[in-house]
């Protein structure tokens, strides 16, 4: 874990967050970042034939 994360977790602890709260926050961040990576790859992939309308009307 890098210094930035250590400092952030220390701030959470100082602000009264429980270890479970911190774990949920970090998990949410990880899931959000993974989703962001997948969406970027999806939209940057030039070979992908999907369009926005395909996603909106997908059943």
C-alpha positions as CSV (number, residue, x, y, z in Angstrom):
1,X,0.0,0.0,0.0
2,X,1.4,3.4,-1.0
3,X,1.8,6.4,1.3
4,X,-1.3,8.1,-0.3
5,X,-3.5,5.2,0.8
6,X,-2.0,5.0,4.2
7,X,-2.6,8.7,4.8
8,X,-6.2,8.4,3.5
9,X,-7.0,5.5,5.7
10,X,-5.4,7.3,8.7
11,X,-7.7,10.3,8.0
12,X,-10.7,8.0,7.8
13,X,-9.8,6.5,11.2
14,X,-9.3,10.0,12.7
15,X,-12.7,11.0,11.4
16,X,-14.3,8.1,13.3
17,X,-14.8,5.6,10.5
18,X,-14.8,2.0,11.6
19,X,-12.6,-0.6,9.9
20,X,-15.7,-2.0,8.2
21,X,-16.6,1.4,6.9
22,X,-13.1,1.9,5.6
23,X,-13.2,-1.5,3.9
24,X,-16.5,-0.7,2.2
25,X,-15.2,2.7,1.0
26,X,-12.0,1.0,-0.4
27,X,-14.1,-1.8,-2.0
28,X,-16.4,0.7,-3.6
29,X,-13.4,2.7,-5.0
30,X,-11.9,-0.5,-6.4
31,X,-15.2,-1.6,-8.1
32,X,-15.6,1.9,-9.5
33,X,-12.1,2.0,-10.9
34,X,-12.5,-1.5,-12.5
35,X,-15.8,-0.4,-14.1
36,X,-14.2,2.7,-15.4
37,X,-11.4,0.7,-17.0
38,X,-13.9,-1.7,-18.6
39,X,-16.0,1.2,-20.0
40,X,-12.9,3.0,-21.4
41,X,-11.8,-0.2,-23.1
42,X,-15.3,-0.7,-24.5
43,X,-15.5,2.7,-26.0
44,X,-11.9,2.9,-27.1
45,X,-11.9,-0.4,-28.9
46,X,-12.1,0.5,-32.6
47,X,-13.1,-3.0,-33.6
48,X,-16.1,-3.0,-31.4
49,X,-19.3,-2.8,-33.4
50,X,-21.6,-1.8,-30.6
51,X,-23.2,1.6,-30.5
52,X,-24.9,3.4,-27.6
53,X,-28.3,2.4,-29.1
54,X,-27.3,-1.3,-29.0
55,X,-26.8,-0.9,-25.2
56,X,-30.0,1.1,-24.7
57,X,-32.1,-1.4,-26.6
58,X,-30.4,-4.6,-25.5
59,X,-32.8,-7.2,-24.1
